């Protein structure tokens, strides 16, 4: 039985999607590049299904839409 993420092999994590390496085993440079790619992918995916990208910034909720509109609450 595997107890932690560190115990998993990279092959165990590659079941669906684009992950090719366990983030725990990435170098700092690889991890930073992966995070940037992830952020771009999430934004594109949400916009493709008609959903805004929603996040918290400076205590306010921000919603960004594919048409460039930004709502702050």
Residue frames relative to the residue before (quaternion, step in Angstrom):
aa qw qx qy qz dx dy dz
X 1.0000 0.0000 0.0000 0.0000 0.00 0.00 0.00
X 0.3270 -0.7456 0.5504 0.1849 3.55 -0.96 0.88
X 0.2687 -0.8204 0.4926 0.1105 3.54 -0.73 1.08
X 0.8132 0.1444 -0.0551 0.5611 3.60 1.02 -0.70
X 0.6534 -0.4993 0.3859 0.4181 3.55 -1.30 0.23
X 0.6064 0.5671 -0.3565 0.4285 3.57 1.10 -0.64
X 0.6482 0.5344 -0.3111 0.4444 3.60 1.14 -0.62
X 0.6006 0.5836 -0.3603 0.4111 3.59 1.18 -0.43
X 0.3977 -0.6711 0.5706 0.2565 3.53 -1.12 0.69
X 0.6341 -0.5233 0.3918 0.4130 3.58 -1.17 0.49
X 0.6359 0.5485 -0.3302 0.4310 3.60 0.99 -0.80
X 0.6156 0.5537 -0.3481 0.4395 3.60 1.11 -0.60
X 0.6947 0.4726 -0.2675 0.4718 3.57 1.12 -0.65
X 0.6591 0.4985 -0.3068 0.4721 3.58 1.19 -0.47
X 0.2158 0.7792 -0.5561 0.1923 3.54 0.17 1.29
X 0.7787 -0.0608 0.0714 0.6203 3.57 1.12 -0.64
X 0.7252 0.4268 -0.3004 0.4491 3.56 -1.00 0.70
X 0.6699 -0.5449 0.3698 0.3429 3.50 -1.30 -0.32
X 0.4407 0.7050 -0.4696 0.2969 3.64 1.18 -0.06
X 0.0841 -0.8009 0.5919 0.0320 3.55 -0.87 0.95
X 0.7822 0.1633 -0.0959 0.5935 3.58 1.28 -0.23
X 0.5265 -0.6237 0.4845 0.3148 3.54 -1.07 0.81
X 0.4784 -0.6926 0.4509 0.2969 3.65 -0.70 0.99
X 0.5870 0.5793 -0.3729 0.4252 3.60 1.12 -0.55
X 0.7275 0.4217 -0.2300 0.4898 3.58 1.11 -0.65
X 0.4998 0.6644 -0.4246 0.3585 3.61 1.25 0.04
X 0.4906 -0.6038 0.5308 0.3362 3.52 -1.22 0.56
X 0.6679 -0.4859 0.3510 0.4412 3.63 -1.16 0.30
X 0.6499 0.5146 -0.3187 0.4596 3.60 1.01 -0.77
X 0.6540 0.5021 -0.3086 0.4743 3.59 0.97 -0.86
X 0.6486 0.5270 -0.3144 0.4503 3.58 0.97 -0.87
X 0.6521 0.5091 -0.3118 0.4672 3.60 0.95 -0.85
X 0.6566 0.4974 -0.3061 0.4772 3.60 0.95 -0.87
X 0.6439 0.5211 -0.3194 0.4602 3.59 0.99 -0.83
X 0.6491 0.5184 -0.3217 0.4544 3.59 0.94 -0.84
X 0.6469 0.5075 -0.3240 0.4679 3.61 0.97 -0.79
X 0.6565 0.5010 -0.3064 0.4734 3.59 0.93 -0.89
X 0.6333 0.5399 -0.3230 0.4507 3.58 1.00 -0.85
X 0.6635 0.5113 -0.3090 0.4504 3.57 0.91 -0.92
X 0.6466 0.5090 -0.3119 0.4749 3.59 0.99 -0.85
X 0.6567 0.5185 -0.3073 0.4533 3.58 0.92 -0.94
X 0.6611 0.5093 -0.3155 0.4516 3.60 0.87 -0.93
X 0.6459 0.5198 -0.3188 0.4594 3.59 0.90 -0.92
X 0.6841 0.4843 -0.2881 0.4632 3.60 0.83 -0.99
X 0.6539 0.5159 -0.3214 0.4506 3.57 0.94 -0.84
X 0.6671 0.5008 -0.3140 0.4534 3.59 0.82 -0.95
X 0.6658 0.4920 -0.3072 0.4693 3.59 0.90 -0.88
X 0.6492 0.5394 -0.3257 0.4261 3.61 1.01 -0.75
X 0.7289 0.3648 -0.2350 0.5295 3.59 1.17 -0.49
X 0.5979 -0.6285 0.3354 0.3674 3.56 1.27 0.44
X 0.5553 0.6026 -0.3935 0.4168 3.58 1.19 0.40
X 0.4438 -0.6749 0.5090 0.2974 3.59 -1.11 0.58
X 0.4419 -0.6086 0.5716 0.3281 3.53 -1.33 0.28
X 0.0676 -0.8185 0.5703 -0.0163 3.57 -0.55 1.19
X 0.1429 0.7786 -0.5976 0.1276 3.55 -0.91 0.98
X 0.4488 -0.6612 0.5292 0.2851 3.56 -1.32 0.22
X 0.0687 0.7774 -0.6212 0.0713 3.56 -0.96 0.95
X 0.8456 -0.0277 -0.0313 0.5322 3.56 -0.82 1.06
X 0.7198 -0.4671 0.2414 0.4533 3.57 0.98 0.89
X 0.6678 0.4555 -0.3107 0.5001 3.61 1.24 0.06
X 0.4325 -0.6589 0.5498 0.2767 3.54 -1.24 0.57
X 0.1248 -0.7902 0.5995 0.0253 3.56 -0.82 1.09
X 0.0714 -0.7671 0.6363 0.0395 3.57 -1.02 0.85
X 0.1137 -0.7823 0.6113 0.0373 3.57 -0.71 1.13
X 0.2007 -0.7933 0.5694 0.0785 3.56 -0.92 0.98
X 0.6654 -0.5287 0.3599 0.3849 3.56 -1.23 0.52
X 0.6799 0.4893 -0.2990 0.4571 3.62 1.07 -0.62
X 0.6248 -0.5703 0.3256 0.4223 3.59 1.30 0.15
X 0.4959 0.6632 -0.4220 0.3690 3.55 1.27 -0.18
X 0.0900 -0.7787 0.6195 0.0423 3.59 -1.06 0.78
X 0.1079 -0.7844 0.6095 0.0384 3.57 -0.83 1.03
X 0.1390 -0.7763 0.6113 0.0667 3.56 -1.01 0.89
X 0.0668 -0.7971 0.5998 0.0207 3.56 -0.97 0.86
